[in-house]
Amino acid sequence: MELISRLIIGKKSKNPEKRDIIWNMAGSFLYAFASMVLSIAVVQIAGEDAGGIFTFAFTTFGQHMFMMAYFGIRPFQITDTGGKYSFGDYLGLRLLTCGAAVLTGMGYVFLNGYSFEKAAVVFLMVVYKVIDALADAYEAEFQRGGRLYLTGKSNAFRTILSVGVFLASLAYTKDLAAASLWAVGAQAAGFLVFDVLVIRELPNVEWRSAKGKKQELFAETILLFCSAVLDFYIFSASKYAIEGCMADRDMAVFGAIFMPTSIINLVAGFVIRPYLTKMSFTWEMGRTRRFLKIQKRIALIIAALTVLAVGGAWLLGIPVLSLLYPNLRTGLSQCRPALVLIIFGGALNAYMNLFYYSLVIMKKQKYIFGVYGLVSLMAVLVSTPFVRWGGIFGGALAYVVLTGALMVLFGLIDLAGILEHKRKNPEQRNLE
């Protein structure tokens, strides 16, 4: 095991930044691609209704429980370059949040009165996603320690292992619940090999947690946690509305046209994530102009990709999705306007994430929480009425309205923070 860990860590690179970028892209791509592959496989092997159940379990409620376990800490951890909190502090808090997510998932399944198969699949996907959230604490520490490539490697290898086991089991048994159970076992094994064992071979990882530090960390990140849970509710409000108002096969169709947003977020992650530590240092040094320049560069890249994505969705989106999901071809044929709306909403979400990370660096958690609270209230009020009015198109429209509201509000607060920082650091402004 020690030999495997050292092989994963590898030798010192002559170009560490290039290695970080390549492995981060590989891990992020495989992680996002897995959701599409799994959804397609379930629809084609187990049928449309099973596809709808899996879409809700994996990409909606399971992912929501991931956000609960994740606790919104990662941006805080990777930008904690001064080492205010140890890895032991972050891990200790993450273990507590993971336990809370599992219990919440269990209660949700029990209260909703699902069939045995649907209950089993939903709960197993909660466990799968919670293991993912626990692994994230280790991978954030890799990045904080300047080893982003290890984050990418862990993401890539764990995804390949768990997805491969799930697909093999599903193909052999045709049983979605059995395949989900095997996937959980593979996810746990991947976490052990690619995260737990690897981090123990790294120097300068502080495992000790001083008395009271976890409570202090909890107090400092509780607004990020609430914000993360509300954020995913806003992101998934349309899916919850469709799951509650329409049939499982409609959920499968909506999941299919929603799938390209993961690619947009993936690409945005490629652009944003490598800059986070640099943005943090730049902000702490008071170099406001440089900070804004980085933001503009990222925003322009997202804008160019948005034009390509929206154009491609209108011309090729439905034909391509119909090839990927032949069992859903009839339902997809009516969804071109909804698909374009969702692609545009995905772009707005990418901008929202850029502003969100900037506000985390600025330590403006209370503003983040306030915005999420306001837009969550909007989500409660508009999602179900929009779906009842327009079905899948109504769900897509609700998604655009909500992500647009988040982007505008975060953008305005971000701009106000930059202007305030300029006023407080006139000497740095003159030096830039």
C-alpha positions in Angstrom: 0.0 0.0 0.0 2.9 2.4 0.8 4.4 1.7 -2.6 1.1 2.4 -4.3 0.8 5.7 -2.4 4.3 6.8 -3.5 3.6 5.9 -7.1 0.5 8.1 -6.9 2.5 11.0 -5.4 5.2 10.6 -8.0 8.5 12.3 -8.4 9.2 16.0 -8.2 8.0 17.7 -11.4 10.1 20.2 -13.5 6.8 21.9 -14.3 4.5 21.6 -11.3 2.0 24.1 -12.6 1.5 22.2 -15.8 1.1 19.0 -13.9 -1.5 20.5 -11.6 -3.5 21.8 -14.6 -3.4 18.5 -16.5 -4.5 16.3 -13.6 -7.1 18.8 -12.3 -8.6 18.9 -15.8 -8.5 15.1 -16.0 -10.1 14.6 -12.6 -12.7 17.2 -13.1 -13.6 16.0 -16.6 -14.0 12.4 -15.5 -16.0 13.4 -12.4 -18.5 15.4 -14.6 -18.5 12.9 -17.4 -19.4 10.1 -15.0 -22.8 11.6 -14.2 -23.7 11.6 -17.9 -22.4 8.1 -18.5 -24.2 6.7 -15.5 -27.5 8.4 -16.4 -27.3 7.1 -20.0 -26.5 3.6 -18.9 -29.3 3.4 -16.4 -31.9 4.6 -18.9 -30.7 2.2 -21.6 -30.2 -0.9 -19.4 -32.9 -0.5 -16.7 -35.5 1.7 -18.5 -36.8 5.3 -18.4 -38.5 5.0 -14.9 -35.3 3.6 -13.4 -33.4 6.4 -15.2 -35.6 9.0 -13.5 -35.1 7.4 -10.1 -31.4 7.4 -10.6 -31.3 11.0 -11.9 -33.1 12.2 -8.8 -31.0 10.0 -6.4 -27.6 10.8 -7.9 -27.8 14.3 -9.3 -30.4 15.8 -7.1 -31.0 14.5 -3.6 -27.7 12.6 -3.3 -25.9 15.7 -4.4 -27.9 17.8 -2.0 -26.6 15.6 0.8 -23.1 15.9 -0.6 -23.5 19.7 -0.1 -24.6 19.2 3.5 -21.6 16.9 4.2 -19.3 19.3 2.2 -20.4 22.1 4.5 -19.2 24.7 2.1 -15.7 24.5 3.6 -13.5 23.7 0.6 -13.1 27.3 -0.6 -12.3 28.3 3.0 -9.8 25.5 3.4 -7.9 26.0 0.2 -7.6 29.7 0.8 -6.5 29.2 4.4 -2.9 29.7 3.2 -1.8 31.0 6.6 -2.7 27.7 8.3 -5.1 29.2 10.8 -6.7 25.7 11.1 -5.0 22.3 10.8 -6.1 19.5 8.6 -7.2 17.7 11.8 -9.6 20.6 12.4 -11.1 20.4 8.9 -11.3 16.6 9.0 -12.9 16.5 12.4 -15.7 18.9 11.4 -16.2 17.1 8.1 -16.7 13.8 9.9 -19.5 15.4 11.9 -21.2 16.9 8.8 -20.9 13.6 6.9 -22.7 11.8 9.8 -25.4 14.5 9.8 -25.9 14.1 6.0 -26.4 10.3 6.3 -29.0 10.7 9.0 -30.8 13.3 7.1 -30.9 11.1 4.0 -32.2 8.2 6.0 -35.0 10.4 7.5 -35.9 11.8 4.0 -36.3 8.3 2.5 -38.3 7.1 5.5 -40.7 10.1 5.4 -41.4 10.0 1.7 -42.8 6.5 1.6 -40.9 5.4 -1.5 -41.0 1.9 -2.8 -38.3 -0.4 -1.5 -36.2 -0.1 -4.7 -36.5 3.6 -4.9 -35.7 4.1 -1.2 -32.7 1.8 -1.5 -31.3 3.6 -4.5 -31.8 7.1 -3.0 -30.2 6.2 0.3 -27.2 4.3 -1.3 -26.5 7.3 -3.5 -26.6 9.5 -0.4 -23.9 7.3 1.1 -21.9 7.3 -2.1 -22.0 11.1 -2.2 -21.1 11.4 1.5 -18.0 9.4 0.9 -17.2 11.8 -1.9 -17.6 14.7 0.5 -15.3 13.1 3.0 -12.7 12.5 0.3 -13.0 16.2 -0.6 -11.5 17.2 2.8 -8.4 15.3 1.9 -8.3 16.7 -1.6 -8.7 20.2 -0.4 -5.7 19.7 1.8 -3.7 18.4 -1.2 -4.5 21.7 -2.9 -3.8 23.9 0.1 -0.4 22.2 0.3 0.4 23.1 -3.3 -0.4 19.6 -4.7 -3.5 20.2 -6.8 -2.4 17.3 -9.1 -3.1 14.9 -6.3 -6.6 16.2 -6.1 -7.0 15.5 -9.8 -5.5 12.1 -9.5 -7.8 11.1 -6.6 -10.9 12.4 -8.4 -9.9 10.5 -11.6 -9.0 7.2 -10.1 -11.9 7.1 -7.6 -14.3 7.9 -10.4 -13.0 5.3 -12.8 -13.1 2.6 -10.1 -16.6 3.4 -8.7 -18.2 4.0 -12.2 -16.6 0.9 -13.6 -17.9 -1.3 -10.8 -21.4 0.3 -11.0 -21.6 -0.3 -14.8 -20.3 -3.9 -14.6 -22.8 -4.7 -11.9 -25.7 -3.0 -13.7 -24.9 -4.8 -16.9 -24.7 -8.2 -15.2 -27.7 -7.9 -12.8 -30.0 -5.3 -14.4 -30.7 -4.4 -10.8 -30.3 -0.7 -10.0 -30.2 -1.2 -6.2 -27.6 -3.9 -6.4 -25.4 -1.8 -8.7 -25.7 1.1 -6.3 -24.5 -1.1 -3.4 -21.5 -2.2 -5.4 -20.7 1.4 -6.3 -20.7 2.4 -2.7 -18.2 -0.3 -1.9 -15.9 0.8 -4.7 -16.2 4.4 -3.7 -15.1 3.5 -0.1 -12.2 1.5 -1.5 -11.1 4.3 -3.7 -11.2 6.8 -0.9 -9.0 4.6 1.3 -6.4 4.0 -1.4 -6.3 7.4 -3.2 -6.9 9.8 -0.3 -6.3 8.2 3.2 -3.1 6.3 2.3 -1.7 9.0 0.1 -2.0 11.9 2.6 -0.2 9.8 5.2 2.9 9.9 2.9 2.9 13.7 2.7 5.0 15.9 4.9 3.7 18.9 6.9 0.2 17.7 7.3 -1.0 18.7 10.8 -3.4 16.0 12.1 -3.8 17.4 15.6 -6.8 19.5 16.5 -6.4 21.8 19.4 -9.2 22.1 21.9 -12.0 24.3 20.7 -10.7 24.7 17.2 -13.4 22.6 15.5 -16.1 24.7 17.3 -14.3 27.9 16.1 -14.1 26.6 12.6 -17.8 25.6 12.7 -18.7 29.1 13.8 -16.6 30.7 11.1 -18.0 28.5 8.3 -21.6 27.9 9.4 -22.8 30.6 7.0 -20.9 29.0 4.2 -22.6 25.7 5.0 -26.0 27.2 5.1 -25.2 29.0 1.8 -24.0 25.8 0.2 -27.2 23.9 1.1 -29.3 26.8 -0.1 -27.2 27.1 -3.2 -27.9 23.5 -4.2 -31.6 23.8 -3.4 -31.7 26.8 -5.8 -29.8 24.9 -8.4 -32.1 21.8 -8.0 -35.4 23.5 -7.2 -36.7 22.7 -10.7 -35.7 19.1 -10.4 -37.5 18.8 -7.0 -40.6 20.4 -8.6 -40.5 18.0 -11.5 -40.0 15.0 -9.2 -43.0 16.1 -7.2 -45.3 17.1 -10.0 -44.4 14.8 -12.9 -43.6 11.2 -13.6 -40.2 9.4 -13.2 -39.7 9.3 -16.9 -40.2 13.1 -17.1 -37.4 13.4 -14.5 -35.2 11.3 -16.8 -35.9 13.7 -19.7 -35.2 16.8 -17.6 -32.0 15.2 -16.3 -30.9 14.5 -19.9 -31.3 18.2 -21.0 -29.8 19.4 -17.6 -26.7 17.2 -18.1 -24.8 19.7 -20.3 -24.7 22.2 -17.4 -22.2 19.9 -15.7 -19.9 20.4 -18.7 -20.2 24.2 -18.4 -19.5 24.0 -14.7 -16.6 21.7 -15.4 -15.0 24.1 -17.9 -15.6 27.0 -15.5 -13.9 24.9 -12.8 -10.9 24.4 -15.1 -10.6 28.2 -15.5 -11.4 29.3 -11.9 -9.9 26.7 -9.6 -6.2 27.1 -10.5 -6.5 30.8 -9.9 -8.1 30.6 -6.4 -4.9 30.5 -4.4 -3.4 33.3 -6.5 -6.5 35.4 -6.1 -6.3 34.9 -2.3 -2.7 36.0 -2.1 -3.4 39.0 -4.4 -6.3 40.1 -2.2 -4.4 39.7 1.0 -1.6 41.9 -0.4 -4.1 44.6 -1.2 -3.5 44.4 -5.0 -7.0 45.2 -6.0 -6.3 46.0 -9.6 -4.5 42.7 -10.1 -7.4 40.9 -8.4 -9.9 42.6 -10.8 -7.7 41.8 -13.8 -7.8 38.1 -12.9 -11.6 38.2 -12.6 -12.0 39.9 -16.0 -9.8 37.3 -17.6 -11.9 34.5 -16.2 -15.2 36.3 -17.1 -14.1 36.8 -20.8 -13.3 33.1 -21.1 -16.7 32.1 -19.7 -18.4 34.6 -22.1 -16.7 33.1 -25.1 -17.6 29.5 -24.1 -21.2 30.6 -23.4 -21.6 31.8 -27.0 -20.3 28.5 -28.3 -22.4 26.4 -25.9 -25.7 28.2 -26.6 -25.1 28.1 -30.4 -24.2 24.4 -30.3 -27.2 23.6 -28.1 -29.6 25.2 -30.5 -28.2 23.5 -33.6 -26.9 20.1 -32.3 -28.2 19.7 -28.7 -31.3 17.6 -29.2 -29.9 15.4 -32.0 -26.8 14.6 -29.9 -28.9 13.9 -26.8 -31.3 11.7 -28.8 -28.3 9.7 -29.9 -27.0 9.4 -26.3 -30.5 8.6 -24.9 -32.4 6.7 -27.7 -35.0 5.6 -25.2 -35.9 9.2 -24.5 -35.9 10.4 -28.1 -39.7 11.2 -28.2 -39.6 13.2 -25.0 -36.4 15.1 -26.0 -37.8 16.1 -29.4 -40.0 18.8 -27.7 -37.2 20.2 -25.5 -35.0 22.4 -27.7 -36.1 25.7 -26.2 -35.8 24.2 -22.7 -32.3 23.0 -23.5 -31.1 26.4 -24.7 -32.5 28.0 -21.6 -30.7 25.5 -19.3 -27.4 26.0 -21.2 -27.7 29.8 -20.7 -28.6 29.2 -17.0 -25.4 27.1 -16.7 -23.3 30.0 -18.0 -25.0 32.3 -15.5 -24.2 29.8 -12.8 -20.5 29.8 -13.8 -20.4 33.6 -13.4 -22.1 33.2 -10.1 -19.4 30.8 -8.9 -16.7 33.2 -9.9 -18.3 36.0 -7.8 -19.0 33.5 -5.0 -15.3 32.5 -4.7 -14.3 36.1 -4.8 -16.7 36.9 -1.9 -15.3 34.0 0.1 -11.8 35.4 -0.4 -13.1 38.8 0.8 -14.6 37.0 3.9 -18.1 38.3 3.1 -19.9 35.1 4.3 -22.8 37.0 5.8 -23.6 38.7 2.4 -23.4 35.3 0.7 -25.9 33.8 3.1 -28.2 36.7 2.8 -28.3 36.4 -1.0 -28.9 32.7 -0.9 -31.7 33.1 1.7 -33.4 35.6 -0.5 -33.1 33.6 -3.7 -34.1 30.4 -1.9 -37.4 32.1 -1.0 -37.8 32.9 -4.7 -37.1 29.3 -5.6 -39.9 28.1 -3.2 -42.3 30.6 -4.8 -41.6 30.1 -8.5 -40.3 26.5 -9.1 -43.5 24.5 -8.6 -45.8 27.0 -10.2 -43.5 27.3 -13.3 -43.4 23.5 -13.6 -47.2 23.2 -13.3 -47.6 25.9 -15.9 -44.9 24.8 -18.5 -43.7 21.4 -17.5 -40.1 20.8 -18.5 -39.9 24.2 -20.2 -41.2 25.9 -17.0 -38.6 24.1 -15.0 -35.9 25.4 -17.3 -37.2 28.9 -17.1 -37.3 28.8 -13.3 -33.6 27.7 -13.3 -32.6 30.6 -15.5 -34.5 33.1 -13.4 -32.9 31.8 -10.1 -29.3 31.6 -11.4 -29.6 35.0 -13.0 -30.8 36.5 -9.7 -27.8 34.9 -7.9 -25.3 36.1 -10.4 -26.6 39.7 -10.4 -26.7 40.0 -6.6 -23.3 38.4 -6.1 -21.8 40.5 -8.8 -23.0 43.7 -7.3 -21.6 42.8 -3.8 -18.3 41.7 -5.4 -18.0 45.1 -7.1 -18.8 46.9 -3.9 -16.2 44.9 -2.1 -13.5 45.8 -4.7 -14.3 49.5 -4.5 -14.2 49.4 -0.7 -10.8 47.6 -0.8 -9.4 50.2 -3.2 -10.4 53.0 -0.8 -8.8 51.2 2.1 -5.5 50.5 0.3 -4.6 53.6 -1.7 -0.9 53.0 -1.2 -1.1 49.6 -2.8 -3.2 51.0 -5.6 -0.4 53.5 -6.4 2.2 50.7 -6.5 0.3 48.6 -9.0 
